Amino acid sequence: MVEMRVAGIALDAASRSPIVLLRDPSGRRQVPIWIDQAQAQNIMAGLSEQTPPRPLSHDLMAQLLEVGGLSLERVIIHTIEDSTFRAVLKLSHGDGDTVELDARPSDAIALAVRTGSGIWMLEEVVADASIPVDAEADAEDDADFRRFLDQVSPAELVRQIGRARSEAAEPDGGNDPDGDGGADNPG
């Protein structure tokens, strides 16, 4: 299982539907889960950590768990069926017993952000549903490329491109260390 964190809420450009974005610890994979407007507001309210004047539904659920002697150990998003994610709440009693309750992922996420509980996803689900995201690596690559461009003159860049083209045109791909066309017989 992979512990995920809420990276944010986005809008689908085509449908204008909200999407909760869950990101893996490496920051290289992100799983989008389409939700409705009310679910997005519930998750955002939990992320903002502001106490509303009256408890919202998920605030009430968190209070009910506490009063009932239960704690949310973790949320587990375990499958995707017909493009629908499935999740369970893993709850524990004070005596160490645990119970799992079926829940919509959006409700589970909204409750997890309020209780500080982990959001876990099976690796198979992450692999099936994730999109590669690595903004930091992309920014680092961009910075490296800009440093390279700052250090090389236009003339040198043209020479390097010419060398690369001529090496690619050679029959052995430019792997002729002594430049004699592949005749490696001494003498």
URKA-V899171 format. One record per residue. N is the residue number from 1. PSI is psi in degrees with one decimal (none if undefined). NEAR is the number of other ideal C-beta (glycine too) atoms within 12 Angstrom. Layout:
n:N psi:PSI near:NEAR
n:N psi:PSI near:NEAR
This chain:
n:1 psi:152.0 near:20
n:2 psi:128.0 near:29
n:3 psi:124.3 near:23
n:4 psi:162.3 near:41
n:5 psi:154.7 near:28
n:6 psi:116.4 near:36
n:7 psi:-21.7 near:28
n:8 psi:-176.8 near:22
n:9 psi:133.2 near:32
n:10 psi:170.4 near:26
n:11 psi:133.6 near:18
n:12 psi:123.7 near:18
n:13 psi:-35.7 near:9
n:14 psi:-49.6 near:8
n:15 psi:-11.7 near:13
n:16 psi:21.3 near:13
n:17 psi:143.6 near:21
n:18 psi:150.1 near:25
n:19 psi:129.6 near:33
n:20 psi:133.3 near:44
n:21 psi:119.8 near:33
n:22 psi:131.3 near:43
n:23 psi:142.1 near:31
n:24 psi:165.9 near:29
n:25 psi:-30.6 near:19
n:26 psi:-16.2 near:18
n:27 psi:8.3 near:22
n:28 psi:-17.3 near:20
n:29 psi:143.0 near:27
n:30 psi:135.4 near:30
n:31 psi:118.2 near:37
n:32 psi:134.0 near:31
n:33 psi:117.4 near:44
n:34 psi:132.4 near:28
n:35 psi:175.4 near:33
n:36 psi:175.4 near:21
n:37 psi:-42.6 near:18
n:38 psi:-40.9 near:19
n:39 psi:-39.8 near:30
n:40 psi:-42.9 near:29
n:41 psi:-38.0 near:22
n:42 psi:-41.2 near:36
n:43 psi:-44.3 near:40
n:44 psi:-38.8 near:28
n:45 psi:-39.4 near:27
n:46 psi:-37.7 near:36
n:47 psi:-31.4 near:24
n:48 psi:-19.1 near:18
n:49 psi:22.3 near:13
n:50 psi:137.5 near:12
n:51 psi:118.7 near:14
n:52 psi:159.4 near:18
n:53 psi:-34.2 near:7
n:54 psi:145.9 near:10
n:55 psi:135.2 near:18
n:56 psi:170.2 near:27
n:57 psi:-45.8 near:23
n:58 psi:-28.5 near:35
n:59 psi:-42.3 near:26
n:60 psi:-43.3 near:18
n:61 psi:-42.8 near:29
n:62 psi:-40.8 near:31
n:63 psi:-39.8 near:19
n:64 psi:-40.2 near:20
n:65 psi:-45.6 near:28
n:66 psi:-47.8 near:19
n:67 psi:-33.4 near:11
n:68 psi:2.6 near:16
n:69 psi:21.8 near:14
n:70 psi:152.0 near:26
n:71 psi:144.8 near:28
n:72 psi:108.4 near:39
n:73 psi:-48.5 near:28
n:74 psi:160.9 near:31
n:75 psi:136.9 near:45
n:76 psi:116.5 near:34
n:77 psi:111.0 near:43
n:78 psi:-19.9 near:30
n:79 psi:165.2 near:21
n:80 psi:122.1 near:24
n:81 psi:121.3 near:13
n:82 psi:47.6 near:7
n:83 psi:17.6 near:12
n:84 psi:125.8 near:17
n:85 psi:147.0 near:37
n:86 psi:139.5 near:26
n:87 psi:160.4 near:37
n:88 psi:152.0 near:30
n:89 psi:125.7 near:38
n:90 psi:108.8 near:32
n:91 psi:147.7 near:33
n:92 psi:144.7 near:22
n:93 psi:165.3 near:16
n:94 psi:-26.2 near:13
n:95 psi:3.2 near:10
n:96 psi:-11.0 near:11
n:97 psi:147.9 near:14
n:98 psi:155.6 near:19
n:99 psi:147.2 near:19
n:100 psi:133.5 near:20
n:101 psi:135.2 near:22
n:102 psi:139.4 near:20
n:103 psi:153.9 near:29
n:104 psi:141.4 near:28
n:105 psi:-38.3 near:39
n:106 psi:-40.8 near:39
n:107 psi:-41.1 near:34
n:108 psi:-42.4 near:46
n:109 psi:-44.1 near:47
n:110 psi:-38.3 near:41
n:111 psi:-39.1 near:44
n:112 psi:-40.7 near:43
n:113 psi:-27.0 near:34
n:114 psi:-30.8 near:36
n:115 psi:-4.5 near:31
n:116 psi:23.1 near:18
n:117 psi:156.4 near:32
n:118 psi:149.4 near:28
n:119 psi:113.5 near:46
n:120 psi:149.4 near:32
n:121 psi:137.7 near:40
n:122 psi:142.1 near:25
n:123 psi:-37.4 near:19
n:124 psi:-37.7 near:16
n:125 psi:-43.5 near:30
n:126 psi:-46.3 near:33
n:127 psi:-40.5 near:16
n:128 psi:-35.9 near:19
n:129 psi:-7.2 near:33
n:130 psi:155.8 near:30
n:131 psi:139.4 near:21
n:132 psi:131.2 near:18
n:133 psi:127.9 near:22
n:134 psi:69.5 near:19
n:135 psi:-37.4 near:17
n:136 psi:-44.5 near:14
n:137 psi:-39.0 near:15
n:138 psi:-42.4 near:15
n:139 psi:-38.2 near:13
n:140 psi:-43.3 near:14
n:141 psi:-41.1 near:14
n:142 psi:-42.5 near:15
n:143 psi:-41.1 near:14
n:144 psi:-43.1 near:14
n:145 psi:-41.6 near:14
n:146 psi:-39.1 near:13
n:147 psi:-41.7 near:12
n:148 psi:-46.2 near:15
n:149 psi:-35.4 near:14
n:150 psi:-28.1 near:11
n:151 psi:-11.8 near:11
n:152 psi:140.0 near:16
n:153 psi:156.8 near:12
n:154 psi:-38.9 near:10
n:155 psi:-43.6 near:10
n:156 psi:-38.8 near:14
n:157 psi:-43.7 near:16
n:158 psi:-41.9 near:13
n:159 psi:-42.6 near:14
n:160 psi:-39.3 near:16
n:161 psi:-43.3 near:15
n:162 psi:-43.0 near:14
n:163 psi:-43.2 near:15
n:164 psi:-40.1 near:15
n:165 psi:-42.6 near:13
n:166 psi:-36.5 near:15
n:167 psi:-39.4 near:17
n:168 psi:-27.8 near:14
n:169 psi:-19.8 near:12
n:170 psi:144.9 near:17
n:171 psi:-33.7 near:11
n:172 psi:16.3 near:16
n:173 psi:19.0 near:12
n:174 psi:15.4 near:17
n:175 psi:46.7 near:14
n:176 psi:91.9 near:16
n:177 psi:-33.1 near:11
n:178 psi:1.5 near:11
n:179 psi:20.1 near:14
n:180 psi:20.5 near:13
n:181 psi:16.4 near:14
n:182 psi:-5.1 near:15
n:183 psi:98.1 near:12
n:184 psi:25.9 near:13
n:185 psi:131.0 near:8
n:186 psi:145.4 near:6
n:187 psi:none near:5
